[in-house]
Amino acid sequence: MTFASTKDPSRIVDFREALFHGLAPDGGLYQPTSMPDLRGLFSQLPERAAFTLVAERMIEALLPEITDPASLAARAFPFVPKLVTATPEIDLLELFHGPSSAFKDFGASFLAAAMEFFLTGRGQEAVVLTATSGDTGSAVARAFFGKRGVRVVILYPSGRVSPLQEKQLTTLGGNVTALEVKGSFDDCQRLAKQAFVDPELSRRITLTSANSINLGRLIPQSFYYVWAWAQRRPARLYFCVPSGNFGNLTAGVLAWRWGLPVNGFIAATNRNDVVPEYLRSSRYQPRASVATYSNAMDVGDPSNFERLLAIFGSDWQAMKRMIAAEVVSDEETLETIGRVYRRLGLILDPHTAVGFLSAERFLASAGDAPLPAAHLITLATAHPAKFYEVLEKAIPVKPALPATLAELLDREKASVRIDNSFRTLKKLLLDRFA
């Protein structure tokens, strides 16, 4: 595969360049220049194929620069997803069994392994700059911690991540620096984007991203859509995706464009509903994000919407035919957490609760038309124990923390507080890494 900017399709790069630059020089996002037909690959996967096998086959088909796909898949994915039956029509695709207990471990771990593959033996150093609304930063910090040749800088909004998420971002040290930004996630994302297109920074630092704007994180997220399909192979399959920056949903749409037999997607959002509004009205109107209980989805101008537009050729009707949308309030999130626990014995984190309710609504009425034999797979994006402060408002039990998270509780926070000006960020980057 080769890749080009969403703003300038004439500038074509290979995977290595897209990986290490993250954002194209013109500010666009790298996008595949063509959509390969992988239907043969999908059909030849063994029944209930292992996740590492799916990853190996996908790497081999998509990224020929990776000369040992089996080894990379094994190093990138020492953890795997799980598929859990919630109701006869709805499965939960649990993506929180990695080191930071969030779905973003899959993309971050692959990204770290791929960068290490390209950097080993070359004497080069890269600086990974990433903005986070919660889970991205913790996944990136864990994935890159201790990696040779890579320094990590994480921008996160002060007071807008959960206490445990902040511990994950700020307690590793070493090659990981946490910048606590006075502002919102959108401010953090703006600062990161400005850094990637700044000529002086580009000249003096090998600067790349670990956000889902980086294809090295986005492509591996498509692997678990393929794996989940291979476990069930239903006649009518829909994926319901809790959505904030829309990278996770974009990864699923890419898998569909490559031939995965998916009937549609449901974008499940909280009050930050600019994409559902677009799907209703054909008008895209970014706005300041608002804080909700599902904080990792608090994004008012999702970066990957630009990729979705490119995939669908800016055809509103085509996108609307493939992607439905639901909007869930904080009150409905709490109600869903409580109801699902009482009726099904399952504990959902706030983001997965948004997805679960959206899946139920979609099944009940998709454009007022019944959906015979439809099967939904809802992405369970984070371990519920990470959001106990929200869960305690809805259920009487406290889920146990995974060991990888419990060990962080007694560690001291270490962050650098900065204002939300690019001048401040640029000076810090040049002082530390140039």
MARVEXMAR-141913 format. One record per residue (C-alpha): residue in three letters; residue number from 1; z, x, y. Coordinates in pm, 1 decimal, m for minus. Each point is the difference from the previous one (the first is absolute). Layout:
! residues N
[ALA NUM [Z X Y]]
...
END
This chain:
! residues 434
[MET 1 [0.0 0.0 0.0]]
[THR 2 [m59.7 97.5 360.0]]
[PHE 3 [163.2 m148.6 306.7]]
[ALA 4 [m88.1 m82.2 359.8]]
[SER 5 [184.4 m123.5 306.2]]
[THR 6 [18.3 m373.7 61.2]]
[LYS 7 [m114.3 82.7 355.3]]
[ASP 8 [m282.8 242.8 m83.7]]
[PRO 9 [m156.7 m44.5 m346.2]]
[SER 10 [m233.9 294.8 57.7]]
[ARG 11 [274.9 264.5 m31.2]]
[ILE 12 [51.3 37.8 m375.3]]
[VAL 13 [280.9 206.6 m155.0]]
[ASP 14 [122.9 75.9 m349.3]]
[PHE 15 [338.5 m99.8 m140.8]]
[ARG 16 [171.1 328.2 90.3]]
[GLU 17 [m88.3 m32.5 368.4]]
[ALA 18 [102.3 m366.5 11.1]]
[LEU 19 [327.1 92.1 m174.2]]
[PHE 20 [100.1 273.2 243.2]]
[HIS 21 [m118.5 m162.2 321.2]]
[GLY 22 [122.9 m352.3 m72.4]]
[LEU 23 [m161.2 m147.9 310.5]]
[ALA 24 [m360.9 69.9 96.6]]
[PRO 25 [m54.1 199.8 324.1]]
[ASP 26 [m131.2 m312.5 173.5]]
[GLY 27 [320.5 m188.9 m80.3]]
[GLY 28 [m156.1 m204.2 m279.6]]
[LEU 29 [126.6 m32.2 m354.5]]
[TYR 30 [m179.6 165.6 m288.5]]
[GLN 31 [m169.0 m249.4 m228.1]]
[PRO 32 [m212.7 45.9 m316.3]]
[THR 33 [m368.2 26.2 94.8]]
[SER 34 [m90.6 m207.5 m306.8]]
[MET 35 [179.2 m214.9 m253.8]]
[PRO 36 [m41.1 136.9 m355.3]]
[ASP 37 [m41.5 m246.2 m285.9]]
[LEU 38 [293.0 62.2 m236.8]]
[ARG 39 [m36.0 m312.1 m213.0]]
[GLY 40 [m87.6 213.6 m300.6]]
[LEU 41 [314.4 207.8 47.0]]
[PHE 42 [216.3 m310.6 27.3]]
[SER 43 [m149.6 m165.8 m306.0]]
[GLN 44 [52.7 313.8 m210.0]]
[LEU 45 [369.6 34.1 78.0]]
[PRO 46 [204.9 m54.6 m315.4]]
[GLU 47 [211.3 m313.8 m24.8]]
[ARG 48 [320.1 41.9 202.1]]
[ALA 49 [m111.5 345.8 109.7]]
[ALA 50 [270.4 243.8 110.8]]
[PHE 51 [22.0 52.8 375.2]]
[THR 52 [m63.1 375.2 m14.4]]
[LEU 53 [m317.2 m64.0 m202.1]]
[VAL 54 [m122.9 m248.4 262.5]]
[ALA 55 [78.2 253.4 273.6]]
[GLU 56 [m179.2 278.8 m186.1]]
[ARG 57 [m314.7 m210.3 m51.9]]
[MET 58 [m3.1 m113.8 363.7]]
[ILE 59 [46.5 354.1 135.9]]
[GLU 60 [m278.8 124.6 m224.6]]
[ALA 61 [m237.0 m275.3 115.0]]
[LEU 62 [77.9 10.3 371.5]]
[LEU 63 [105.3 355.3 86.8]]
[PRO 64 [m202.3 267.1 m181.0]]
[GLU 65 [154.6 273.4 220.1]]
[ILE 66 [316.3 m45.5 m209.3]]
[THR 67 [m99.6 222.5 m291.0]]
[ASP 68 [291.9 m89.7 m228.7]]
[PRO 69 [60.8 m375.2 44.4]]
[ALA 70 [232.3 m27.4 m300.2]]
[SER 71 [232.0 270.0 133.4]]
[LEU 72 [1.0 m144.7 351.6]]
[ALA 73 [71.7 m350.2 m130.2]]
[ALA 74 [292.3 128.7 m206.2]]
[ARG 75 [148.9 195.5 292.7]]
[ALA 76 [m52.1 m279.2 251.2]]
[PHE 77 [138.3 m281.7 m213.6]]
[PRO 78 [313.3 88.8 m197.6]]
[PHE 79 [96.5 m363.6 72.6]]
[VAL 80 [m200.1 m313.2 m85.1]]
[PRO 81 [m23.2 m363.6 110.1]]
[LYS 82 [140.0 m288.5 m202.8]]
[LEU 83 [m135.1 m352.7 m39.0]]
[VAL 84 [268.5 m268.4 m25.2]]
[THR 85 [m56.8 m370.5 m70.6]]
[ALA 86 [167.9 m219.6 261.3]]
[THR 87 [m162.3 m337.5 m77.9]]
[PRO 88 [m287.7 m98.5 m229.4]]
[GLU 89 [m239.8 41.9 294.9]]
[ILE 90 [159.7 289.6 191.3]]
[ASP 91 [66.8 359.1 m106.4]]
[LEU 92 [182.3 256.8 208.6]]
[LEU 93 [m161.9 342.4 14.4]]
[GLU 94 [305.9 219.8 50.0]]
[LEU 95 [m99.8 306.7 199.9]]
[PHE 96 [347.3 127.1 84.8]]
[HIS 97 [78.7 226.4 m295.8]]
[GLY 98 [m87.9 324.4 179.5]]
[PRO 99 [235.2 240.6 181.3]]
[SER 100 [30.9 m200.5 325.3]]
[SER 101 [m0.7 m340.5 m177.2]]
[ALA 102 [m302.6 m136.0 187.9]]
[PHE 103 [m370.0 m50.7 m75.5]]
[LYS 104 [m91.8 273.7 242.8]]
[ASP 105 [119.1 258.3 m252.3]]
[PHE 106 [m333.4 m40.2 m181.0]]
[GLY 107 [m215.8 93.0 297.6]]
[ALA 108 [237.5 264.3 137.1]]
[SER 109 [46.0 175.4 m333.5]]
[PHE 110 [m375.4 13.5 m63.0]]
[LEU 111 [m59.3 124.0 353.9]]
[ALA 112 [254.6 280.9 m44.0]]
[ALA 113 [m143.6 101.2 m337.3]]
[ALA 114 [m358.1 m2.6 133.0]]
[MET 115 [89.7 207.0 305.7]]
[GLU 116 [184.9 249.5 m215.0]]
[PHE 117 [m306.7 19.1 m227.4]]
[PHE 118 [m224.9 93.0 293.0]]
[LEU 119 [249.6 233.5 174.1]]
[THR 120 [121.2 201.2 m299.3]]
[GLY 121 [m114.4 360.0 20.8]]
[ARG 122 [m168.0 m41.5 338.7]]
[GLY 123 [287.4 117.8 222.7]]
[GLN 124 [m35.5 m306.4 224.2]]
[GLU 125 [265.9 m227.1 150.3]]
[ALA 126 [m37.0 m363.8 100.1]]
[VAL 127 [222.8 m220.3 214.0]]
[VAL 128 [26.2 m359.8 m120.4]]
[LEU 129 [77.2 m239.4 285.8]]
[THR 130 [80.5 m356.3 m94.8]]
[ALA 131 [132.6 m312.0 171.2]]
[THR 132 [222.0 m234.8 m195.1]]
[SER 133 [148.5 m346.2 30.1]]
[GLY 134 [229.0 85.7 m290.8]]
[ASP 135 [m136.3 72.0 m345.0]]
[THR 136 [m297.8 225.1 79.1]]
[GLY 137 [215.6 272.7 149.3]]
[SER 138 [249.3 7.3 m284.4]]
[ALA 139 [m278.7 15.1 m259.4]]
[VAL 140 [m175.2 279.1 190.2]]
[ALA 141 [323.1 193.8 49.7]]
[ARG 142 [74.9 m9.5 m373.8]]
[ALA 143 [m356.5 73.3 m107.6]]
[PHE 144 [m44.5 305.1 224.1]]
[PHE 145 [354.4 138.5 m3.2]]
[GLY 146 [m12.5 361.7 m113.4]]
[LYS 147 [m380.0 7.2 m30.0]]
[ARG 148 [m138.1 342.5 87.9]]
[GLY 149 [m236.4 22.2 294.1]]
[VAL 150 [91.2 m342.3 141.1]]
[ARG 151 [233.1 m97.1 286.7]]
[VAL 152 [81.5 m366.7 57.9]]
[VAL 153 [77.9 m179.1 328.5]]
[ILE 154 [103.4 m365.7 m18.5]]
[LEU 155 [2.9 m235.1 300.1]]
[TYR 156 [225.6 m302.8 m40.6]]
[PRO 157 [118.3 m269.7 245.5]]
[SER 158 [365.1 41.1 95.1]]
[GLY 159 [213.7 m291.6 m118.0]]
[ARG 160 [m289.0 m172.5 m179.9]]
[VAL 161 [35.3 132.4 m353.7]]
[SER 162 [275.7 m89.0 m244.4]]
[PRO 163 [300.0 236.3 m24.7]]
[LEU 164 [m107.4 112.2 m346.0]]
[GLN 165 [m360.4 54.6 111.5]]
[GLU 166 [130.6 217.3 282.5]]
[LYS 167 [202.4 205.0 m248.5]]
[GLN 168 [m316.2 55.0 m201.9]]
[LEU 169 [m185.3 120.4 308.8]]
[THR 170 [264.1 222.5 153.4]]
[THR 171 [202.3 170.8 m273.1]]
[LEU 172 [m244.7 224.4 m184.4]]
[GLY 173 [m52.9 275.1 256.4]]
[GLY 174 [m193.4 304.4 m114.6]]
[ASN 175 [m368.9 m52.8 72.7]]
[VAL 176 [62.2 m361.0 114.3]]
[THR 177 [73.7 m81.5 368.1]]
[ALA 178 [93.7 m356.1 105.1]]
[LEU 179 [m78.2 m104.8 358.4]]
[GLU 180 [196.6 m305.4 115.2]]
[VAL 181 [m222.3 m170.7 256.7]]
[LYS 182 [130.1 m224.7 275.7]]
[GLY 183 [m236.2 m292.2 m60.2]]
[SER 184 [m171.2 m206.4 m270.6]]
[PHE 185 [m209.1 93.7 m302.1]]
[ASP 186 [m309.3 m71.9 207.4]]
[ASP 187 [117.6 268.1 244.5]]
[CYS 188 [42.5 244.2 m289.5]]
[GLN 189 [m346.2 m81.9 m132.3]]
[ARG 190 [m153.1 39.1 345.8]]
[LEU 191 [157.9 344.0 39.5]]
[ALA 192 [m128.6 111.1 m340.2]]
[LYS 193 [m353.7 m118.7 77.2]]
[GLN 194 [2.6 181.5 334.6]]
[ALA 195 [107.1 319.3 m174.7]]
[PHE 196 [m284.7 m14.5 m251.5]]
[VAL 197 [m269.8 m19.3 268.3]]
[ASP 198 [156.2 249.3 242.0]]
[PRO 199 [m237.0 302.8 21.7]]
[GLU 200 [271.9 260.0 58.8]]
[LEU 201 [212.6 m116.1 m292.0]]
[SER 202 [m306.6 m11.8 m224.5]]
[ARG 203 [m90.1 355.4 100.5]]
[ARG 204 [344.9 151.6 m44.4]]
[ILE 205 [149.3 m197.2 m291.0]]
[THR 206 [m144.7 m131.2 m328.4]]
[LEU 207 [130.3 m349.3 63.1]]
[THR 208 [m40.6 m285.4 m244.7]]
[SER 209 [149.1 m340.8 m70.8]]
[ALA 210 [186.7 m154.9 m288.4]]
[ASN 211 [m31.6 m352.9 132.7]]
[SER 212 [m242.5 m234.8 m169.2]]
[ILE 213 [m253.8 105.9 263.5]]
[ASN 214 [m39.2 300.2 m236.1]]
[LEU 215 [m237.9 m75.2 m286.0]]
[GLY 216 [201.1 237.5 m218.1]]
[ARG 217 [275.5 m258.9 4.4]]
[LEU 218 [m215.6 m308.7 m1.7]]
[ILE 219 [m224.5 76.9 m297.4]]
[PRO 220 [281.8 51.5 m255.1]]
[GLN 221 [151.0 m332.5 99.5]]
[SER 222 [m308.8 m161.6 m150.3]]
[PHE 223 [100.8 140.5 m340.4]]
[TYR 224 [284.4 m245.9 m56.7]]
[TYR 225 [m224.8 m298.2 70.1]]
[VAL 226 [m226.6 121.8 m279.0]]
[TRP 227 [298.2 65.8 m228.5]]
[ALA 228 [148.8 m346.1 64.5]]
[TRP 229 [m332.7 m168.5 m77.6]]
[ALA 230 [m28.7 202.6 m321.6]]
[GLN 231 [337.3 m130.7 m121.1]]
[ARG 232 [m91.9 m370.4 35.2]]
[ARG 233 [m378.4 m37.5 46.9]]
[PRO 234 [30.4 m365.5 107.8]]
[ALA 235 [m303.1 m217.6 59.4]]
[ARG 236 [96.1 m71.6 363.6]]
[LEU 237 [206.3 270.9 166.7]]
[TYR 238 [147.1 10.4 350.7]]
[PHE 239 [217.6 269.9 152.1]]
[CYS 240 [263.8 m95.2 255.4]]
[VAL 241 [83.9 296.7 223.1]]
[PRO 242 [292.3 25.1 246.4]]
[SER 243 [m184.7 144.1 298.9]]
[GLY 244 [93.0 193.1 313.8]]
[ASN 245 [m240.3 283.3 73.8]]
[PHE 246 [m240.2 m148.8 m261.1]]
[GLY 247 [m58.5 321.6 m192.6]]
[ASN 248 [122.9 m148.0 m326.6]]
[LEU 249 [m228.7 m300.5 26.6]]
[THR 250 [m292.7 220.4 103.6]]
[ALA 251 [50.0 208.4 m315.5]]
[GLY 252 [m25.8 m315.8 m209.3]]
[VAL 253 [m312.0 m112.5 185.1]]
[LEU 254 [m157.7 339.7 m69.2]]
[ALA 255 [72.2 m40.5 m372.1]]
[TRP 256 [m169.6 m341.6 16.2]]
[ARG 257 [m303.3 150.4 176.0]]
[TRP 258 [m19.1 258.0 m279.7]]
[GLY 259 [m30.8 m281.4 m253.2]]
[LEU 260 [353.5 m105.9 m91.5]]
[PRO 261 [m21.6 m370.4 m98.0]]
[VAL 262 [227.4 m149.7 265.6]]
[ASN 263 [m51.4 m350.9 135.7]]
[GLY 264 [188.2 52.3 323.1]]
[PHE 265 [294.1 141.7 192.0]]
[ILE 266 [285.2 m156.6 193.4]]
[ALA 267 [123.9 194.9 302.6]]
[ALA 268 [370.1 m88.3 24.7]]
[THR 269 [145.4 75.9 342.8]]
[ASN 270 [311.7 m65.9 203.1]]
[ARG 271 [m3.4 m104.7 366.6]]
[ASN 272 [m226.4 295.8 75.4]]
[ASP 273 [m302.4 m209.0 m90.0]]
[VAL 274 [m296.7 142.2 191.0]]
[VAL 275 [m218.7 15.1 m312.3]]
[PRO 276 [78.3 m356.7 m116.2]]
[GLU 277 [m79.8 m109.5 354.1]]
[TYR 278 [m334.7 180.7 m22.5]]
[LEU 279 [m78.1 m169.8 m331.0]]
[ARG 280 [77.9 m337.1 158.7]]
[SER 281 [m180.6 47.7 330.1]]
[SER 282 [m234.4 302.8 m29.0]]
[ARG 283 [188.2 156.8 294.1]]
[TYR 284 [189.3 326.6 m49.8]]
[GLN 285 [273.6 28.5 261.4]]
[PRO 286 [241.1 292.0 m53.2]]
[ARG 287 [342.6 m37.8 156.9]]
[ALA 288 [338.2 165.2 4.9]]
[SER 289 [175.4 m22.3 m335.2]]
[VAL 290 [319.4 m201.3 m40.9]]
[ALA 291 [293.4 95.8 m221.2]]
[THR 292 [49.4 m198.7 m322.4]]
[TYR 293 [195.9 25.0 m324.9]]
[SER 294 [m314.2 138.9 m169.1]]
[ASN 295 [m4.3 293.9 238.4]]
[ALA 296 [m263.7 215.6 m174.9]]
[MET 297 [m249.7 m275.9 90.2]]
[ASP 298 [87.8 m7.7 371.3]]
[VAL 299 [m340.1 113.9 125.2]]
[GLY 300 [m177.5 m158.9 295.0]]
[ASP 301 [m326.4 197.4 m19.1]]
[PRO 302 [m64.3 94.1 m363.6]]
[SER 303 [m214.7 313.4 m31.7]]
[ASN 304 [m174.3 m99.6 m319.2]]
[PHE 305 [m142.8 m318.2 149.4]]
[GLU 306 [m275.2 230.6 129.3]]
[ARG 307 [m81.0 92.1 m360.5]]
[LEU 308 [m1.0 m362.4 m110.2]]
[LEU 309 [m247.8 m80.9 276.2]]
[ALA 310 [m222.7 285.6 m118.9]]
[ILE 311 [17.7 m111.7 m364.1]]
[PHE 312 [m101.4 m354.5 92.3]]
[GLY 313 [m256.7 107.5 260.3]]
[SER 314 [203.3 m173.4 274.3]]
[ASP 315 [m92.5 m328.9 m168.5]]
[TRP 316 [294.0 m231.6 65.6]]
[GLN 317 [m120.7 m260.7 m247.6]]
[ALA 318 [m40.8 256.5 m278.8]]
[MET 319 [350.8 136.3 54.3]]
[LYS 320 [141.5 m351.2 16.5]]
[ARG 321 [m164.2 m90.3 m331.7]]
[MET 322 [169.6 291.9 m173.6]]
[ILE 323 [333.9 22.3 181.6]]
[ALA 324 [234.0 m292.0 56.4]]
[ALA 325 [309.2 42.6 217.4]]
[GLU 326 [354.0 m132.9 12.3]]
[VAL 327 [271.8 48.6 261.9]]
[VAL 328 [367.3 m9.3 m101.5]]
[SER 329 [297.7 m19.1 236.7]]
[ASP 330 [331.5 182.1 m38.0]]
[GLU 331 [168.7 m328.4 m92.1]]
[GLU 332 [m259.3 m64.7 m271.4]]
[THR 333 [42.7 356.7 m124.0]]
[LEU 334 [374.3 m51.0 m50.7]]
[GLU 335 [m56.3 m340.0 m162.2]]
[THR 336 [m247.7 152.9 m244.6]]
[ILE 337 [233.7 286.5 m91.5]]
[GLY 338 [279.9 m248.8 m72.1]]
[ARG 339 [m215.1 m250.6 m187.1]]
[VAL 340 [m172.2 257.2 m220.4]]
[TYR 341 [333.8 158.3 m88.7]]
[ARG 342 [157.5 m335.2 m89.8]]
[ARG 343 [m298.3 m134.9 m196.5]]
[LEU 344 [m155.3 309.3 m154.5]]
[GLY 345 [276.2 258.8 6.7]]
[LEU 346 [m224.9 241.8 191.0]]
[ILE 347 [107.4 192.0 309.4]]
[LEU 348 [m277.9 45.7 255.3]]
[ASP 349 [0.9 229.9 298.6]]
[PRO 350 [m101.2 m170.6 330.1]]
[HIS 351 [m362.0 120.9 m14.3]]
[THR 352 [m51.3 m114.2 m358.0]]
[ALA 353 [161.8 m332.5 91.0]]
[VAL 354 [m266.1 m48.6 269.1]]
[GLY 355 [m262.0 68.4 m266.7]]
[PHE 356 [156.3 m227.4 m259.9]]
[LEU 357 [21.2 m300.6 231.5]]
[SER 358 [m356.5 63.7 115.0]]
[ALA 359 [m116.1 3.6 m364.2]]
[GLU 360 [178.5 m330.6 m66.3]]
[ARG 361 [m161.9 m158.4 305.1]]
[PHE 362 [m342.9 127.2 m99.0]]
[LEU 363 [34.5 m141.7 m349.3]]
[ALA 364 [117.1 m334.5 136.4]]
[SER 365 [m294.4 m32.8 235.8]]
[ALA 366 [m291.6 232.2 65.7]]
[GLY 367 [m199.1 m189.0 257.9]]
[ASP 368 [131.2 m321.1 m160.9]]
[ALA 369 [m199.2 82.9 m314.7]]
[PRO 370 [170.1 52.2 m338.1]]
[LEU 371 [m20.6 339.4 m167.1]]
[PRO 372 [m38.0 m59.5 m374.6]]
[ALA 373 [113.8 289.4 m220.4]]
[ALA 374 [72.7 218.3 302.2]]
[HIS 375 [231.0 295.5 m56.9]]
[LEU 376 [170.9 177.0 287.7]]
[ILE 377 [140.4 350.2 5.8]]
[THR 378 [239.2 48.7 291.0]]
[LEU 379 [68.2 357.6 101.7]]
[ALA 380 [374.2 75.6 m6.5]]
[THR 381 [3.6 272.8 258.4]]
[ALA 382 [359.0 126.9 22.9]]
[HIS 383 [323.4 12.1 m196.9]]
[PRO 384 [228.4 m280.6 121.6]]
[ALA 385 [303.2 230.9 27.6]]
[LYS 386 [m164.9 166.4 300.8]]
[PHE 387 [52.7 m320.6 199.8]]
[TYR 388 [349.2 m110.0 m91.4]]
[GLU 389 [79.0 m85.9 363.5]]
[VAL 390 [m263.9 m275.1 m25.8]]
[LEU 391 [67.8 m101.9 m359.1]]
[GLU 392 [369.5 m65.0 64.6]]
[LYS 393 [m105.7 m284.9 231.4]]
[ALA 394 [m168.2 m174.9 m295.6]]
[ILE 395 [161.3 91.2 m333.3]]
[PRO 396 [353.3 77.9 m122.6]]
[VAL 397 [m84.3 316.2 m195.4]]
[LYS 398 [m62.1 356.2 107.6]]
[PRO 399 [m280.3 171.8 m193.7]]
[ALA 400 [86.1 348.7 m118.7]]
[LEU 401 [m164.8 288.3 178.9]]
[PRO 402 [m231.6 222.2 m202.9]]
[ALA 403 [152.8 344.1 m48.4]]
[THR 404 [m259.4 163.0 227.0]]
[LEU 405 [121.4 m219.5 286.9]]
[ALA 406 [373.0 m1.5 m76.1]]
[GLU 407 [18.5 377.2 38.6]]
[LEU 408 [m110.8 m28.5 363.9]]
[LEU 409 [292.5 m210.0 121.5]]
[ASP 410 [236.1 289.9 66.4]]
[ARG 411 [m259.4 225.0 162.6]]
[GLU 412 [0.4 65.0 374.5]]
[LYS 413 [m281.6 m134.5 213.7]]
[ALA 414 [m207.4 264.3 179.8]]
[SER 415 [m267.3 m127.5 239.0]]
[VAL 416 [m157.2 105.0 329.8]]
[ARG 417 [6.3 m275.1 262.1]]
[ILE 418 [m311.2 m23.9 218.8]]
[ASP 419 [m141.7 m248.2 249.4]]
[ASN 420 [m325.5 m176.3 m80.2]]
[SER 421 [m222.4 222.6 214.8]]
[PHE 422 [m279.6 205.3 m150.9]]
[ARG 423 [81.0 291.3 229.7]]
[THR 424 [340.8 34.2 m166.8]]
[LEU 425 [m144.6 m14.3 m351.0]]
[LYS 426 [m278.4 247.3 76.1]]
[LYS 427 [239.8 256.4 144.8]]
[LEU 428 [227.1 m26.9 m303.1]]
[LEU 429 [m288.9 45.6 m244.0]]
[LEU 430 [m139.7 299.8 183.6]]
[ASP 431 [341.8 163.1 41.9]]
[ARG 432 [84.1 m33.7 m368.2]]
[PHE 433 [m328.9 42.2 m184.8]]
[ALA 434 [m266.7 167.5 215.4]]
END
